[in-house]
């Protein structure tokens, strides 16, 4: 997977306004002496983190599904007529011979 789409978006830096807002909120919490208020904030933060994690997980799964679908759509189709069908039968026959050869070796070792 290329690192130019969804993953690059995840690893981008926050804008300065967002960083400032976060820093102000952190300082407000550090200055707070009310334990119950800090507990409530912590609980809200944990719930919000769990929701964000779920959304991100579902989004990543959807991106993976779409990339797989795109790869299948880009893959060349196999022709099932004429020489291609004969070639397929020869490949199947070759694999069958290899399988029988391996099975024979296993049975001869066991005996």
C-alpha atoms as an extended CHARMM CRD file, in Angstrom:
* protein
*
       111  EXT
         1         1  UNK       CA              0.0000000000        0.0000000000        0.0000000000  PROA      1               0.0000000000
         2         2  UNK       CA              1.3470000000        3.4130000000       -0.9360000000  PROA      2               0.0000000000
         3         3  UNK       CA              1.8540000000        5.9600000000        1.8190000000  PROA      3               0.0000000000
         4         4  UNK       CA              0.2540000000        8.8180000000       -0.1210000000  PROA      4               0.0000000000
         5         5  UNK       CA             -3.3960000000        8.5650000000        0.8410000000  PROA      5               0.0000000000
         6         6  UNK       CA             -5.1660000000        7.6180000000        4.0260000000  PROA      6               0.0000000000
         7         7  UNK       CA             -2.0410000000        6.8300000000        6.0550000000  PROA      7               0.0000000000
         8         8  UNK       CA             -0.4610000000       10.1870000000        5.1670000000  PROA      8               0.0000000000
         9         9  UNK       CA             -3.6210000000       11.9240000000        6.3550000000  PROA      9               0.0000000000
        10        10  UNK       CA             -3.3970000000       10.1590000000        9.7240000000  PROA      10              0.0000000000
        11        11  UNK       CA              0.2330000000       11.1800000000       10.3180000000  PROA      11              0.0000000000
        12        12  UNK       CA             -0.1430000000       14.8820000000        9.4790000000  PROA      12              0.0000000000
        13        13  UNK       CA              0.6570000000       17.5240000000       12.0740000000  PROA      13              0.0000000000
        14        14  UNK       CA             -2.1510000000       19.3810000000       13.8060000000  PROA      14              0.0000000000
        15        15  UNK       CA             -2.7450000000       22.9840000000       12.7930000000  PROA      15              0.0000000000
        16        16  UNK       CA             -1.3490000000       25.5590000000       15.2500000000  PROA      16              0.0000000000
        17        17  UNK       CA             -4.8590000000       26.5930000000       16.3430000000  PROA      17              0.0000000000
        18        18  UNK       CA             -5.6990000000       23.0320000000       17.3860000000  PROA      18              0.0000000000
        19        19  UNK       CA             -2.3820000000       22.6300000000       19.2200000000  PROA      19              0.0000000000
        20        20  UNK       CA             -3.0220000000       25.8940000000       21.0790000000  PROA      20              0.0000000000
        21        21  UNK       CA             -6.5370000000       24.8000000000       22.0510000000  PROA      21              0.0000000000
        22        22  UNK       CA             -5.1960000000       21.4780000000       23.3550000000  PROA      22              0.0000000000
        23        23  UNK       CA             -2.4270000000       23.2000000000       25.2990000000  PROA      23              0.0000000000
        24        24  UNK       CA             -4.8960000000       25.6240000000       26.9100000000  PROA      24              0.0000000000
        25        25  UNK       CA             -7.1750000000       22.7270000000       27.8850000000  PROA      25              0.0000000000
        26        26  UNK       CA             -4.2220000000       20.8210000000       29.3850000000  PROA      26              0.0000000000
        27        27  UNK       CA             -3.1720000000       23.8390000000       31.4340000000  PROA      27              0.0000000000
        28        28  UNK       CA             -6.7610000000       24.3140000000       32.6300000000  PROA      28              0.0000000000
        29        29  UNK       CA             -6.8460000000       20.7030000000       33.8220000000  PROA      29              0.0000000000
        30        30  UNK       CA             -3.4240000000       20.9760000000       35.5040000000  PROA      30              0.0000000000
        31        31  UNK       CA             -4.6020000000       24.0640000000       37.4030000000  PROA      31              0.0000000000
        32        32  UNK       CA             -7.8770000000       22.4170000000       38.4960000000  PROA      32              0.0000000000
        33        33  UNK       CA             -8.0560000000       21.2640000000       42.1290000000  PROA      33              0.0000000000
        34        34  UNK       CA            -11.5170000000       19.6770000000       41.8790000000  PROA      34              0.0000000000
        35        35  UNK       CA            -10.9170000000       15.8990000000       41.7380000000  PROA      35              0.0000000000
        36        36  UNK       CA            -14.4990000000       15.0850000000       40.7070000000  PROA      36              0.0000000000
        37        37  UNK       CA            -14.2590000000       17.4470000000       37.7340000000  PROA      37              0.0000000000
        38        38  UNK       CA            -10.9760000000       15.8470000000       36.6640000000  PROA      38              0.0000000000
        39        39  UNK       CA            -12.5050000000       12.3640000000       37.0300000000  PROA      39              0.0000000000
        40        40  UNK       CA            -15.4870000000       13.3860000000       34.8810000000  PROA      40              0.0000000000
        41        41  UNK       CA            -13.1570000000       14.8050000000       32.2420000000  PROA      41              0.0000000000
        42        42  UNK       CA            -11.0590000000       11.6290000000       32.2650000000  PROA      42              0.0000000000
        43        43  UNK       CA            -14.1560000000        9.4430000000       31.8220000000  PROA      43              0.0000000000
        44        44  UNK       CA            -15.3680000000       11.6000000000       28.9160000000  PROA      44              0.0000000000
        45        45  UNK       CA            -11.9200000000       11.4850000000       27.3550000000  PROA      45              0.0000000000
        46        46  UNK       CA            -11.7780000000        7.6760000000       27.5740000000  PROA      46              0.0000000000
        47        47  UNK       CA            -15.2470000000        7.3100000000       26.0050000000  PROA      47              0.0000000000
        48        48  UNK       CA            -14.3430000000        9.7410000000       23.2340000000  PROA      48              0.0000000000
        49        49  UNK       CA            -11.0910000000        7.8640000000       22.5830000000  PROA      49              0.0000000000
        50        50  UNK       CA            -12.9430000000        4.5480000000       22.3130000000  PROA      50              0.0000000000
        51        51  UNK       CA            -15.4380000000        6.0440000000       19.8300000000  PROA      51              0.0000000000
        52        52  UNK       CA            -12.6600000000        7.5810000000       17.7440000000  PROA      52              0.0000000000
        53        53  UNK       CA            -10.7520000000        4.2850000000       17.7530000000  PROA      53              0.0000000000
        54        54  UNK       CA            -13.8480000000        2.4190000000       16.5270000000  PROA      54              0.0000000000
        55        55  UNK       CA            -14.4860000000        4.9310000000       13.7450000000  PROA      55              0.0000000000
        56        56  UNK       CA            -10.8550000000        4.8190000000       12.6520000000  PROA      56              0.0000000000
        57        57  UNK       CA            -10.8290000000        1.0170000000       12.6930000000  PROA      57              0.0000000000
        58        58  UNK       CA            -13.9720000000        0.8220000000       10.5580000000  PROA      58              0.0000000000
        59        59  UNK       CA            -12.6070000000        3.4290000000        8.1590000000  PROA      59              0.0000000000
        60        60  UNK       CA             -9.3360000000        1.5050000000        7.7870000000  PROA      60              0.0000000000
        61        61  UNK       CA            -11.2320000000       -1.7430000000        7.1040000000  PROA      61              0.0000000000
        62        62  UNK       CA            -13.3210000000        0.0280000000        4.4540000000  PROA      62              0.0000000000
        63        63  UNK       CA            -10.1940000000        1.4320000000        2.7960000000  PROA      63              0.0000000000
        64        64  UNK       CA             -8.6390000000       -2.0510000000        2.7490000000  PROA      64              0.0000000000
        65        65  UNK       CA            -11.8150000000       -3.5230000000        1.2130000000  PROA      65              0.0000000000
        66        66  UNK       CA            -11.9000000000       -0.8250000000       -1.4710000000  PROA      66              0.0000000000
        67        67  UNK       CA             -8.2000000000       -1.2960000000       -2.2820000000  PROA      67              0.0000000000
        68        68  UNK       CA             -8.7370000000       -5.0550000000       -2.6170000000  PROA      68              0.0000000000
        69        69  UNK       CA            -11.7370000000       -4.4830000000       -4.8840000000  PROA      69              0.0000000000
        70        70  UNK       CA             -9.7190000000       -2.0570000000       -6.9910000000  PROA      70              0.0000000000
        71        71  UNK       CA             -6.8530000000       -4.5510000000       -7.2790000000  PROA      71              0.0000000000
        72        72  UNK       CA             -9.2680000000       -7.2420000000       -8.4490000000  PROA      72              0.0000000000
        73        73  UNK       CA            -10.8080000000       -4.8720000000      -10.9850000000  PROA      73              0.0000000000
        74        74  UNK       CA             -7.3680000000       -3.9110000000      -12.3370000000  PROA      74              0.0000000000
        75        75  UNK       CA             -6.2070000000       -7.5300000000      -12.6030000000  PROA      75              0.0000000000
        76        76  UNK       CA             -6.3450000000       -8.9290000000      -16.1200000000  PROA      76              0.0000000000
        77        77  UNK       CA             -9.1570000000      -11.3650000000      -16.7850000000  PROA      77              0.0000000000
        78        78  UNK       CA             -8.2760000000      -14.9450000000      -17.6500000000  PROA      78              0.0000000000
        79        79  UNK       CA             -9.5360000000      -16.2370000000      -20.9130000000  PROA      79              0.0000000000
        80        80  UNK       CA            -11.3690000000      -19.5470000000      -20.6480000000  PROA      80              0.0000000000
        81        81  UNK       CA            -11.4650000000      -20.5860000000      -24.2780000000  PROA      81              0.0000000000
        82        82  UNK       CA             -9.1500000000      -22.1720000000      -26.7930000000  PROA      82              0.0000000000
        83        83  UNK       CA             -5.4900000000      -22.5380000000      -25.9480000000  PROA      83              0.0000000000
        84        84  UNK       CA             -5.9930000000      -21.0310000000      -22.4810000000  PROA      84              0.0000000000
        85        85  UNK       CA             -8.3220000000      -23.8590000000      -21.4910000000  PROA      85              0.0000000000
        86        86  UNK       CA             -5.8320000000      -26.4580000000      -22.7790000000  PROA      86              0.0000000000
        87        87  UNK       CA             -3.0520000000      -24.7040000000      -20.8540000000  PROA      87              0.0000000000
        88        88  UNK       CA             -5.1730000000      -24.7560000000      -17.6800000000  PROA      88              0.0000000000
        89        89  UNK       CA             -5.7960000000      -28.5100000000      -18.0590000000  PROA      89              0.0000000000
        90        90  UNK       CA             -2.0590000000      -29.1210000000      -18.5400000000  PROA      90              0.0000000000
        91        91  UNK       CA             -1.2900000000      -27.1260000000      -15.3810000000  PROA      91              0.0000000000
        92        92  UNK       CA             -3.8720000000      -29.1600000000      -13.4620000000  PROA      92              0.0000000000
        93        93  UNK       CA             -2.3990000000      -32.4130000000      -14.7480000000  PROA      93              0.0000000000
        94        94  UNK       CA              1.1100000000      -31.2900000000      -13.8130000000  PROA      94              0.0000000000
        95        95  UNK       CA              0.0100000000      -30.3830000000      -10.2730000000  PROA      95              0.0000000000
        96        96  UNK       CA             -1.7600000000      -33.7460000000       -9.9460000000  PROA      96              0.0000000000
        97        97  UNK       CA              1.4330000000      -35.5850000000      -10.9420000000  PROA      97              0.0000000000
        98        98  UNK       CA              3.4500000000      -33.5770000000       -8.4110000000  PROA      98              0.0000000000
        99        99  UNK       CA              0.9060000000      -34.3690000000       -5.7070000000  PROA      99              0.0000000000
       100       100  UNK       CA              0.9890000000      -38.1070000000       -6.4680000000  PROA      100             0.0000000000
       101       101  UNK       CA              4.7940000000      -38.0750000000       -6.4690000000  PROA      101             0.0000000000
       102       102  UNK       CA              4.8710000000      -36.4330000000       -3.0200000000  PROA      102             0.0000000000
       103       103  UNK       CA              2.2740000000      -38.8570000000       -1.6370000000  PROA      103             0.0000000000
       104       104  UNK       CA              4.2360000000      -41.8430000000       -2.9800000000  PROA      104             0.0000000000
       105       105  UNK       CA              7.4000000000      -40.6150000000       -1.2400000000  PROA      105             0.0000000000
       106       106  UNK       CA              5.5380000000      -40.2160000000        2.0500000000  PROA      106             0.0000000000
       107       107  UNK       CA              4.0720000000      -43.7110000000        1.8390000000  PROA      107             0.0000000000
       108       108  UNK       CA              7.4200000000      -45.2680000000        0.9750000000  PROA      108             0.0000000000
       109       109  UNK       CA              9.0340000000      -43.5850000000        4.0330000000  PROA      109             0.0000000000
       110       110  UNK       CA              6.2720000000      -44.8090000000        6.3410000000  PROA      110             0.0000000000
       111       111  UNK       CA              6.5860000000      -48.3990000000        5.2070000000  PROA      111             0.0000000000
